Amino acid sequence: MGFVVRNLEVKNLAQARAEIAAVGADRVGVGLMAPKAVHRVLKISGLTPRQANILKQEMLARGGEAAVHRGVIEGAVEATDVILMGTLKQLESLVAKLKAQPFGLAALAEEIRRVLTNLEGRKVRRLDCRGRELVLGERTLIMGILNVTPDSFSDGGKFSDPARAVERAHQMVEEGADIIDLGGESTRPGYTPVPLEEELRRVMPVLEMLVAEIPVPISVDTTKAEVARRALECGAHLINDQWALRADPEMAGVVARYRAPVVLMHNQKGTEYRDLMGDIVCFFRESIALAEAAGIPREKIIIDPGIGFGKTVEQNLEVLARLEELSCLGLPVLLGTSRKSVIGKTLDLPVDQRLEGTAATVALGIAAGADIVRVHDVKEMVRVARMTDAVVRRRGGAGCALSGATVSS
């Protein structure tokens, strides 16, 4: 038998350590070599030419690389993006050097370190949902959709009767739902905004019964602070805000006052982006800052990339393909693709024939790091999630929870 050469997919330090140890390296050697086996590519926006030049020089000195605008050297541009390319070993050395540098580079060093730590994987965490607990990171959680609206794109009118809505919630829990997401306002394309009193009329009678009868956390899908307040007063466990605290200036304060977790969904008017994933990350950073300023702890925040909102079909597909890039934020990710138009337009299928397309996006999303999937077809998507989890959440695999995720030399 001759030589056998093959590639290894090494996504984090835990995998690097395991692979190096498996060839027989001693313990000290494993610690020294593992940071050299993990390569990272980081994009930094809005740097001055002076900052960019220092980054490039320092990365080159360590055997790494930094791509900058061609006009940086002669100062022909006022600002530039920078792409850093290097191993964890090189980037950790860069961070140590930047801490002693002027021009705002010490703060940049801390942000680079935070991102590097976040990319090492998310630890298993317990989320207190006002007395009910969700465990994130052990397996993918299933959020069952319960629309009590006459005009939702998929199930409009089916569950507008409170008794039928509660019956459906019981069914979804029996099928494996970990969360029920109750919504009283359709957000399908071309929807008509619902007045406050009408949304309350739809949601509150159902919510009162759900809180009394359903054993899993109840999420209320709303952008209105008063609906959130009434729902939380009634016993709802978390808020799902499709405008990420931006539609109603009182929303963040309400969520903080009731110590509720919140889902922040990316959304915008129109589909223009300078840098699709970069703009989405910036959007989340701004909404996270709003949340924290109001008193919502970071550990109570979940992010949702907003598939189907403020994006073309191609942009939706690109977000799904690059979902793993949201790992830089270090927060749980909720993915909602169920029966959406991106599936219908890609496969040329009506709403009632999008099960397989939904399953594909759910599996890909979980593989890319989604912690929660929001779905209509609970029984089928529970099976998809469990099978996908069996592949991606194995100990030492790409989706495992890591401990000791900082880089050591």
Buried (B, 14 or more C-beta within 10 A) or exposed (E): EEEEEEEEEBBBBBBBBBBBBEEEBEEEEBBBBBBBBBBBEBBBBEBBBBBBBBBBEBBEEBEBBBBBBEEBEEEEBEEBBBEBBBBBBBBBBBBEBBBEBEEEBEEBBEEBBEBBBBBBBBEEBEBBBBEBEBEBBEBBBBBBBBBBBEBBBBBBEBBBEBEEBBEBBBEBBEBBBBBBBBBBBBBBEEEEEBEBEEBBEBBBBBBBBBBEEBEBBBBBBBBBBBBBBBBBEBBBBBBBBBBBBBBBEBBBBBBBBBBBBBBBBBBBEEBEBEEBBBBBBBBBEBBBEBBBEBEBEEEBBBBBBBBBBBBEBEBBBBBBEBBBBBBBBBBBBBBBBBBBBBBBEBEEBEBEEBBEBBBBBBBBBBBBBBBBBBBBBBBBBBBBBBEBBEEBBEEEBBBBBBEEBEBEE
